[in-house]
């Protein structure tokens, strides 16, 4: 017999069932090694009542029986105002946050039901979880949430922060094609060019495009999706290979004219930071700017990761020298990286990066920490 699963707003009369789900969900966390999240008394009746009163609490029911609960809270989450060791994919799009996901004993698929339902309820979703919450981290990865950094709760405890961009302004059929056929290719690239990187470039490209209403959002989206696919044939010519792959993609005529396809291919070719000339179009300048991702710790981490992936036999001191040389050549004052979009967040971040490169003891300390972490993985 098939079970009919439904999601609806929570009501006061659901409180007993909701409260019964909390200790069971806590026990699942403990069994999976998460010994600190959801201490006794949290979330409590007052928390759940408040969610119901605000209209953000939801019930997952099977054949009318409550089997799961969660809150989807629209608007600014106060604890997300400061993020450490990273940055949110997007700071301008209104978001909703998933909180207090719990399930009844003996029921499966509640997390997937929650996430699947939430995907079309906001332009972007955020969530946080404890480092040891393997169950939630697996669920976030399954639904292509990108790790963004560390946030701190009201009690000062750290949480891993995640975001998923949904791009409602892009044609649904184009997004489905990209998500099923193109983006999974990034899962096989080196760690500096995997899915989390392209997701950041996509988010930043769409954010920057918001300053230019004349641009075709579908084109901005696909250019970002394609920009590093040429890594499959090596780093040196990857921008050119990416353009060739885009031109050869026969599916794209479903959404774009030949002229639009050529404009996108040129933008992809022009995105590389070491290019000697400026991009030929605004589309190219946007993806080039978005690809900069100038967050100092992220840049150091990606530089170290690239070295470990491609030069695994180098000594730690040689890796330090390679990292320093790369940062000086690309990011220091007079380096070859150029900024093209004045509205981007990169200008302020570049000043921070210049200061870090000049502070060699601090830079070496960060390098040592990242090298130790990444080399142990």
Protein Blocks (a to p, Z undefined) as FASTA:
>chain_A
ZZddddddddfklmmmmmmmmmmmmmmmmmnopakgopehiacfklmmmmmmnopaccdd
eehiafbdcdddedjdfklmpcghiacfblkbccdddehiacdehiahklmmmmmmmmmm
cfbdcddddfklmmlmmmmmmnopacfbdcddfkopacddddddeklmbcfklmmmmmmm
mmmmmmmmcfklmmklmmmmmmmmmmmmmmmmkbcfklmmmmmmmmmmmmmnojklmmmm
mmmmmmmmmklmmmpcfklmmmmmmmmmmmpmklcbdcfbfklmmmmmmmnopafklmmm
mmmmmmmmmmmmbcfklmmmmmmmmmmmmmmghiabdcfblkbmklmmmmmmmmmmmmmm
lmmmmmmmmmmmmmmZZ
